[in-house]
Amino acid sequence: MEWQRTFHTSRRRKKMYSGGDKPAYSGVAVYLDKDCINMVFEYDTVNDRIMSIRLKGTAHNLTIIQTYAPTTQASEEERELFYDCLQQTLDSVQKQDEILIMGDFNATVSKRISEKVCNTIGEYGIGTRN
């Protein structure tokens, strides 16, 4: 089966993507090994910031959601639209599926504030957390 918005990067890998019209502005992609490509049975280019791929599993299927969140320079409306769309994408996942959400959430992490987050952030953040 050939999927829209895909291309082979080599004999062993395929890139599946959802891109915008503006270069270097947005777009997400997932690279799959040749062995995993045959496991894909659903593929949704939600928009230029969110895509999902559903893979056939043994015990459970796996839904991968790839994201690229707007930065803090984006309007509040654009950021809310992104998170609303992400929530709708999550809500559409089959209940029995395992879910993997990954991507660039454009979060700002500051220097360690408390011991609660020390193992997550470490001491190398800058600025103020968002």
QUILINLIN-V39803 format. One record per run of one state. SS is the DSSP state (a for helix, b for strand, c for the rest). FROM is the first residue (numbers start at 1). TO is the last residue. Records with the same first field share a line. If there is no record, write none. Layout:
# QUILINLIN-V39803
SS->FROM-TO + FROM-TO
This chain:
# QUILINLIN-V39803
c->1-5 + 9-12 + 20-26 + 38-39 + 45-49 + 56-61 + 69-75 + 92-97 + 105-114 + 122-130
b->6-8 + 13-19 + 27-33 + 40-44 + 50-55 + 62-68 + 98-104
a->34-37 + 76-91 + 115-121
